[in-house]
Amino acid sequence: MLYFSRWKTALIWAVVLVGVLIALPNIFTQNQLANLPDWLPKKQLALGLDLEGGSRLRLQVDKDHLADTDATIAVLSRRLGELGYTNPNVEGQRNGRILVEVPGLYDSQLLKDILSLTGELSFQMVDTSMPVQEAIDGTPPEGDEVVYSFDDPPVAYLVKKEPLVSNSNFVDAQAGIDTSTQEPVITFRLDSIGADRFSKATKAGVGQSFAIVLDNQVLSAPVISEAIPGNTSQISGNFDLSGASNLALVMRAGALPTDVTVIEERTIGTDLGAAAVSSGKIAALIGAALVILFMLLTYGLLGVIANIALIVNVVLILAVLTLFGAPLTLAGVAGIVLTIGMAVDSNVLIYERIREDRRAGFSVIQAIDSGFSRALATIVDANVTTLIAALVLFILGTGPVHGFALTVTIGIVTTLFTTFTLTRWLVSMWVQRSKPKEVPGAPLRLVPNDTQIPFMKLRGLTLGFSLLSSIAAIALFAIVGMNFGIDFKGGTMIEMQSREGAIDLDDVYSRLDELNIGEVKIEPFKSEDRALITVGSQGEGEDAEQTVGVKIRGEFQDDYEFPRIDVIGPAVSSELSQAGGLAVALSLLAIFAYVWFRFEWHFALGAILATAHDVLLLLGMFVIFQMEFNLWSIAALLAIVGYSLNDTVVIYDRVRENLRKYGTGMSLSAILDASINQTLSRTILTSLATFLALIVLYLYGGDDVRSFALTIAVGIVVATYSSIFVAGPLLMLFGLKGRDVIGNEPPATASEQNGV
């Protein structure tokens, strides 16, 4: 295990070098990058909207025209290009959903005005051969239709169905101000076919009117005073300069092939993005520093090696994200910080095995070699269970959940690489050059050697407590209920910042009450000049939710800025709640299948029940303290699912090993006590290392990240408890016998039984 051929050594360091080169541009500014040699990579890590600031919309294509989704994406991209945004993210999703993300655009209303407008524009002659009311009451003449204006109340027009010109005839369009009337106008240019048709129609229709129809509503109906020759003209109508600019843009980019509906809207202001970047950097750096210090204190020289591997691990995560252009979100930063805390677990497992084998009489080299080899299966099992939870989260998740799952998934892969290649190579080089006579010591030892705590004597008390607390959590969930955020129940959340002075909450309440938008909650937020407004779901479809945001902005835009706007429609909230529950259920099912495959049914069922116990207690915490349950909460729950199973699998792996080693010569109770005591040091060290990283996240993360960090921190305490006091006793309850394990695999050899 400690021998490395030259080609393996070269391959390991080639991977590390490539990772460093790919990640290197992220430490330079754009100006500095321009001065670097051309052979160096120049691509930098993309930042998500929550770090860079910008707007996100999720659109739903009309259900009857899902086949037009690809063409719709093309038109949306052209419209964003006309706005000046050359690299927006416009991607199709399941069931006709389209995600649009535009970094640097902080006006989601502008984005909605431009992207949700179908843009079917046409000029249609007004038919005066019949009074319009007669056409409404009866049947319009053949070839005619009744169209209403944008006015309030709307005005009806009887128009010819056959348009004079339509979208395909517009070559260019620009908004401006008519110098004579000082009204907004759009100057447009037609192609030759449209120009010829429009010229002939206006020549023949002098004294008549033609309607300018946008998305089946009349903007205006000017009277033709004279023939309009040429291919350039102007239109005016029921719009201001901003509306004229938007319409001109739509005319240039083309109409959508089908209607789209805004079902989700999120905006993050530039100051929030900058603050998130700053807090994210601080959290990552301090978290890494604390974990590095912790490893140095607990493992000395071996801790130095682990820290080198840890730094390379983070570099490789950043390199992978940079290489594939995956944006780093605030949730991704949380995933990296959590990976920093959990990545030490593999090294702790190895180092604790080395210490244990050394105490058993192995030579230093034998102890090191066996430490790596015997920890391999445990590390793979522990990481695969976490990986399953992360992959389920990645597939079913969205928004911050997706970003968190992505970095955790990458982090698990890079952790396995650094642990079994780089760490082992560094230890091998140290052994070959130093020829140590003893395993390096350390100034800090948290758990004494050879503890003999009789955990199983407490099993009646601990299992009883866990059963009662789980039942209580279920009862609380059913009776009191969860405090679901808008992610799961729909609604609007708007952060307001006063343009001058502190916010007058009474005035805000009064003005909101006049808007008649239903249940409203207002709370101070971060500082005296900020407040957070939460409006419950309107329960009347997607448009009703969007109307709330429009009303609030219209009422307060003169006095306030809006650093953050979240609008979640009922379709998205319903899907998110279903996907969240499905993610937890599927991850538990997949992990159950894996653990059963790797172990026996006793272990699989015990691991799942212990993990379900942890999830129930965490849900109970959300109910008792009425903490908001949102997408971050789902991510935290699945992180704990992975962590809890990781912890339990490590203990179960040692139980299985001891069952093979001692067979029926020891009682199951004694074997369980021995296994838990043998892994106790690893359990405590890993929990503390992860806890340190989470403390930093809690102190320096935003509000969502703080709740996320708190949930996982509590979850670690619960998971540590359950892996010791629940998972082990359950094996006794299920009647596990030594023959259940020994019958499936050959018993240990005599040398293994004697510890040599």
N, C-alpha and C positions, 0 to 999 in steps of 0.2 A: 504493500500500500504506500510505502514511502519512497519507492523508486520511480523516477520519471525519465523516460527516454528523451533524447534531444528534440525529436520532432514534437513530442507532447509539450515540452517546455516552450518551444518556439510557438506552438499553437496557442497556448495559454496567454503568453505575453503579446501575441499578435492581436488577440481579441481585446485585451486590455488597452493596447496602444490605439487600435481603431476606435474603441469607445471613447478614449480621451480626446482623440483628434475630432471626432464628430461632436462631442460635447463642448470642446474648447471655445468655439465662437460665441458661446453664451456669456462669457466673461468680458467680452469686448463691446464697445459701442459701434454703431454703424460706421462712423468715421475711422475708428481704429481698424475695423475689419478691412476697409478699403486699402489700407497701407500694408496689410499682410501679404505674404507671397501667394501667387495665384494657385499654387498646388494645394494650399490648405483649404479645407471645407469652409464655406461662408454662411451656410444655412443656420439660422438660429431657432430656438425653441419658440413655437407659437404659443401665445397666451390665450386662455379662454376669456369669455366676456366678463366673468366675475373678477378677473385680474386686470384686464385691459379696458373694460368699460365698453358699452355698446348696447345694441338692441337685438332681441330675439323674438321671432314670431313663429308660431306653428299654425299652418293653414290646412284646411280640409277641402279637397277637391270635391265637387258635386258627385254624390254617390252614383248617379246614373252615367257619369262620364269619366270613370276612373282610367279608361284607356288614354285619356288626354293628359295624364299627369306629366309625362315626359315633355310634351309640347308646352305645358304650363310652366315647367321649370325653366325652359329656354327663354320664354317671354319675361319671367320674373328676373332672370339673370340680366337680360338686356335692359330692363328698367333700372336695375341697380347700377349697371354700367353707365347709363345716362345720368344717374345721380353723381357719378364720379367715383364710385366704389368698385375697384377692379378685381378685388379678391374677396368677395363675400362668400359665405358658406351657404349654398342652396342645395339641399339634398332631399331626395325622395325617401319616404319611409313607408311603413306598412299601411295598407288600406287607404291609399290616396292622400296620405299625410305628406306635407312638405315643410321641412325645417329651414328657416332663414335666419342666419346670424350675420350681423353687420358690425364688426368692431369699429369703434370711433363714432358711430351714429347714435346720439343720445335722445333723439326725438322719435319714439316708437309710433306716435300718432302720424307723423309724416310718412313713416314706413307703411303703416296701415292704409293711409289715404292713397298711396301709390300702388301698393301691391294687391290690395283687396278690390280695387276698382277693375271691373271687367274691361272697360275701355272700348265698348262697341259704340263708335261715333259715326253718325251719318247725317246727311242733309236730305230732308224729305219734303216735297211740296205739300203745302196745306191745301186741302180740298174744301172749297166754299160752296159746292153744289148742293150741300145739305146742311142744315143747322146741326151743330155738334151734339146738342141735347137730343135731337131726334135720332141721331145715330146711336147714342147711348141707350135710349129707350127701346129702339128697335134693332135693325140690322144695318151696319154700315154698308155703303156701296161696295161692290166687288172690287178688290184691289186696294181697299182702304182699311185703316185701323184707327182706333181711338188711343191717343197717347196723352199722358198727364204731365204737367210741368213739375219742377222742383219747389214751386211756391207753396206757401202755407196760408190759406187752403190751396190745393193744387188746381190748376186751370186745365181744362180738357181741350185737345186739338184733334181734329179729323185730318189725317195725313195719308198720302199715298205710301203704300208698302214698299214700292220699288224706290230705292234711294238714288239720289242724283250722284252722290259720291259716298264712299265708305272708307274704312280703315286702310284698305289695300291701295287706295289712291293717294294717301298722304305721304309725301316725300320728306317733309320737314315741318316743324312747328316750333315757334318761339313765343314766349309770353312777353308782354310789354304794357305800356300805358298809352292810350290814345291821347294825343296832345290837345285835341279839340274838346273832348268830353272829360278828360282826366279819369276815364274808366279803364279797368283792366281789359285787355284784348289779347287774342292769340293770332299772330300772323302765321299763316300756313302756306305751304307750297304743294301743288298737286302734280301728279304725273301727267303725261300727255293725254291719256285716255280720260282721266278725271277732269282735266282742264277743259278739254273739248266739250264734254258732256255738261259741265257746269256753265260754261259760256253760252251754249245753245239754250239751256233751260232758263237762265236769267234773261236772255234776250227775248225769249218767247213769253216769259212770265212777268214782265214789268207791271208793277201795280199789285202783284200777288205776293203772298208770303211763303217763305220756306222755313221749316222747323229744323233747328239744330238739336238732334236727339242723341243723348248720351245714356247708354244702358237703359234704353226704353223710357227715358224721361226727357222732357223738353227743357233745354237750357234757355232758349229764346226763340222767337219766331219773327225775324226782321222782314220788313217789306222791301221788295226788290224795286229800287227807284230807277235803276238803269242796268243795262247789260254789264256783266262783269267779265271782261275778256282776260286772257293771260292765265298763268298758272299760280298766281300769288294773290291772296286776299286776307281779310281779317274777319274774325268772329268775336262777338261779345255775348255775355249772358249772365246767368245767375251765379257768378263766382267773384271772389276777391283776387288780388294779385297772386297770393299763395295757391289758390285753387286753379288759377289760370296756368301757373307754372307746372303744377302737377298734371293738369290735363294735357298741356303741351308735351310733357315728357312721355305720357302714355301714348299720345298720338305718334311720337317718334318711334317708340319701342314696339308698338303693336298691341292689339287686343288679346286678352286671354281667350283660349279656346273654350273655356268653361268657367262657371262661377266658382269662387273660392270663399271660404268663411274663416275668419280669425278665431281660433279656439284656444290659443294661449299667447300671452304677451308678457315679455319681461324686459325691463330696461335697467341698466346699472350705470350710474353716472361716473364720470371720469375720476372724481375724487374718491369714490368708493373703490374703484379699481386700483388706484394708486395706493390707497390705504391697505387694501388686501395684499398687494404685492409686498409692501413693506412688512406687514405683520406676518405674511407667509415666509419671507426670508428670515425674519427674526426667529420664528417658531422652528424652522428647519435647522438653522445654525445653532441655536441654544439647545434644541433637542439632541442634535448630533453631538454637541460638546458634552452634555451631561452623560449620554450613553457611553461616549469614548472614555470619560473620566471614570465612570462606573466600571467599565471593563478593565481599565488599568489598575484600579484598586482591588478588584476581585481576582484578577488572573496574572498580574504582573507582565512579564515578557510575552506570555501567550496572549494577554490582552492587547499588547501592541500589535501583534500579528492579526488578531481579530479586528482591530480598528482599521488597519490598512485595508483588509478585505471589505470592511463596512464602507469605507470611503469609495473604494472602487465600485462597490455595489451601487451606491447612489449615482456615481458618474455614469455607469452603464444604463441605469434607468433613464437618466436625462438624455443619454445618447440615443436610446431606442425611440423615445418620444420625439426627439429632434429629427431622426432619420425618417420616420414615417409621417412626420408632420402632424402628429396628434397633439392637440392643444392641451397645455397644462392649465388646469382649473384650480380653484381654491380647494375643491374636494380632492383633486389630485395631489396637492401639497399635503393635505391631511393623510392621504394614502402613503405618501413617501415618509412622512414623519412616523406613521404607524409601522411602516416597513423597517425603518431604522430601529424602532424599539423591538420588533419581533425578529429581525434578522439575526440578532445576537443569540437567539434560541438555539440555532443549529450549532454555533460555536460552543455555547454553554453545554449542550448535550455531549459534544465531543470531549470537551475539557473535563467535565465531570466524570465521564467514562475513563479518561486517562488517569485522573486522580484515584478513582475507585480501583482500577486495575493495579496501579502502583502500590496502593495499600494492601492489595491481595497478594503481593509478592512478585509481580511482574517486574522485569527490568525496565529501565526508562524507555528504551527503544521498543520493547514489547508492549508496554503500556500505551505508548503513543500510537503504534501500529494498530493495536486492538481497539483503541479508542475510536479511531476513524472507521474501522471496518464494522465494529459492533453497533455504532451509532447510525450507520447508513440506512438500514431498513426503517428505524424509528423516525429519522429525519424525513425520509421520503413519504412515509405514511402520514406524518403530521402535516407536512406541506401540501400533500395532495388533497387532504380534507379541507384545508383552507382554500386551496385553489378551486375546488369544486364550488364552494360558496361564492368565490369571487367571479367565476365564470357565469354562474347562474345570474348573478347581479349584473354582470356586463351585458348578457343577452337580453334580460328582461328590463333592465334599468333604463333610466333616462336622466338627462340633466346632471346634477351633482353626483347622483348614485353611479351613473355610467363612468364619470371621471375618476371617482374613487376606486371602482372595480378595476378600471384599466391599469392604474398605477400599482395596485396591489397584485394584480396578475403578473405584470412585468416584474415587479419586485420579487415575487416568489421564484420565478425562473432565474433571475440574476443571482438571487440568494443561493440557490442550489449550485449554480455555476461557481460562484466565489468560494463556497464552503468546500466543495469536493475537488476543486482544481487549485485555485489560488492559495487558499488557506493551507491546504495540504502541501503544496509546493513550498511555501514559505517555511512551514514547520520542518519539512524535509531538508531544506537548505540549512536551517539552523542546527538540526541534529547532525548533519554531515560535517559541518564546520566547527561546531562547538563541542561535539561529543559529550553532551551533558551527563553528569552523574546522578542528577536528581531533577524531578519535575519542578519548574520555576515556582517559587512561592509568591505570596501576595500579602499586602498589609491588612486586607479586609476579608474576614471569613464570617458570613452572616449565619450560616447553618453549621453546627458542629458535625464532625465526622461521626459516622456510625450511630445516628440517632435511633432510638428504639421506642418510639411513641406508639402505644397500643390503640391505634385508630379504630380498629374493629370493635373494641369494647364499647365505643360510643355509637355504634351503628343504629341501635334502636332509637336513641334520642335524635340523632341527625336525620335519619330517614323519616321519623315522625314529624320533626320540624319542617322538613322540606315538603312533605305531603300536605301538611296543614297550610303552609305558606302558599303553595301552588293553588290549592283549592280557594284560599282567600283571594288570590290574584284573579282567578277566573270569576269569582263572585263579584269582586269590585268592577271588573270589566263589564259584566252583564248589568249591574245595578247602576253604577255611577257613569261609566262610559269614558271614552278617551276624548281628549281635547285635540281633535283633528285640525290640522292647519289647512290652508286653502288648497294645498296640493291634493288633498283627499276629499274635500267637500266642496271645492270650487269657491270662487269669490275674488275679491280684489284687495291687494295690499299695496299701499302707496306711502312712501317716505317723503315727508314734506320738510323743507328747510326754509325758514323765514329769510327774506331778502334783507331785512333790517330788524334787529332786536330779537327779543324772546317771543316765542309763540304764545298767543292768547288762546288757550284751549277752549275757554267758554265761547269765544267768538267762533272758533272752528266748529264746535258742536252746534251752535245756533245756525250757522250757514249750511252745514251738512244736513240738518234737520229739514231745512227748506227744500232740499233737493229731492226728498221723498225717495230715498234709495234703500230703505229697509234697515236691518240691524247694522249698527256701526259701533266700532270700538276705537277709541283714541287713547294713545298712551305716549308719555314723553319718551324720547329715544336719543340716547347718547349725550345730548347736550340741550340747553335751554331753547335753542333756536330750531330744534328738530322734533318732529312727532311722527308716529307711525299710525296710519289709519287702516283699519281692517274692516271690510264690508262683506257680510255674508252673501252666499249665493242667492241670485235673484230667482232661480228656479224656473226661468222662462226661456231657456235656450241660450245659444252662444252670443247672439246680438245683444241680449239684455245685459250680459256681463260686460261687454265692451262699452255699452252706453254708460255704465257707472263710471268707468275711468274717464270718459269724455266729459261727463258732467262735473266731476271733481276738478279736473284740470281747467275746464272752462270757468269754474267759480273762483279758483284760487291762483291762477297763473300770474295775475298781476302782482301778487304779494309774496308768492312762494316759488321755490324751485322744487323739482321732483327728482332727487338723486336715484330713486329706485321705484319701479312700477312693476307689479306682478298681477296679471289678470289670468285666472284659470277658469276655463269654461267647464260645463258639466261633463262633456264628452271626455276631456282630458283627465279631470279629477276621478271620474269613474274608472277609467283605464288604469290610472296610477294606483288606485287602491286595490284593484284586482291584481295588477302586476306585482305589487308589493307583497300581498298575501301569497300569491303563487310562487314568488321568488323564495320566500322562507320555506314553504312546503316542499317545493322541488329540490331545494338544496339539502334539506333534511333527508328526503327520500334517496337522493343520489349518494349522499354520504353514508346512509344506512347500508345501501347496496355495496358500496366500496369496502366499508369496514367488515361486513359479513363475508365478502370475498376474501379479504386479507386475514381475517380472524375466524371466529366462530359466532353463531347466532347470539350467544350469551353476551359477547362483547359488543356486537352491533346494536342489540336492543338496549344494553346498558348505556352505551355512548349516546344514543338518540334520546333516551329518557332523561339522562343527565343534562343534555343540551336543551331539551324542551323545558326542563325545570328552570334553566337559566333565562330562557326567553320569557317564560311566564313571570318570573320575579321582576325582570326589567319592565315588562308591560305593567305590572303592578305599580312600579315606581312612577311610570308615566301617569297612571290613574290617580294615585295618592297625591302627587304634587301638581297634577293637572299641567304637566309639561306639554308643550305643543308637539304633536306627533306629525312629522312631515317626511319628505324624501330622505333627509339626513338621518332620521330615526331608523328608517328601513336599512340604510347603509350601516348604521351602527349595530343594529340587531344581527345582520348577517356577518359583520366583522366579529362579533362575539360568538356567533355560531361556529365560525372557523377557528377562533382562538380557543373556545371551550373544548371543541373536538381535538384540536391540537394537543391541549393539555391532557385530556383524557386518554388519547391514543398513546402518548408517551408512557403513562402509567400502565395502561393495558399491555403495551408491548413488553414492559418489564415483568408484568404478571405472567404473561405467556412464556417468557424466557425462564422464569423461576419454576413454573410448572413443569417445563421440560427438564429442567436441571434436577429438581428434587422429586419429581414424579408424585407418588402417593406417600412419600416419606415425611411430608409436612402437611399439616392441616391447611385448608384453604385460608382460614383466618390468619394464620401465621405467615403464609405466602403473601397475602394482601398487605399485611402490616410491613413486611420486609420490603416489598416492591415500592410502597408509598414512601417509606423512609429512605430507600436508596435513591429515589428520584426527587426527594423533597428539596434538596439544594437547588437542583435545576428549576423546579417549579417556582421557588421563591425568587431566584435570581432573574429568571425571564419575566416574571410578573413585575418585579421592581423596575427592570430596564424599560419595559413597555410603559409602565406607570410614569416614569420620568418624562418620557416623550409626550405623553398625554397631558401632563401638568403644564408643559410649555404650550401645547395647543390650546388648552383651556385659558391660559393667561394672555396669550397673544393672538388668538384666533378671533374672527368675527363672531357675531351672536349665534349664527347657525353652527359654525365650527365649535364654538364653546359648548353648546348643547350636545353636539356630536361627541366631543372629547369627554364630557362628563358621563354620558351614557356608557361609553366604552370603558372608562375608568371604573365605574360601578360594576360593569359587566365583568371586568377582570377579577375583581374581588369575589363576585358571585361564582365565576367559572373556576377560580382557584379552590373555593370552598367545595363546589360540586364534584370536581375531579378527585378530591380526597375523601370527602364525607358522603358522597352520593354514588358516584360511579363504582367505587370499590365495593361497598355494601350490597349494591344491586347484583353483583356477580354471586354473592352468597345467597341472595334471595332466589336467584334463578337456578341454584343448585349446580354451579359449575364444578366439574371434577377434573382431576389431573388427566384422566384417560381421554377426556374430550379434546385435549390438546395433543397429548402424546399419540393418540390414535390416528391423528391426521398427518403428523410429520415424525421422522425418526427422532428418538431421544438423543440427548446430548452425549457426546463421547466421554470416556473416562477422564480425559485430560481437561475437557470443558467443565465437567462436574467438579473437578478438583481446583478449578480456577487457574489453570496453566495453559 
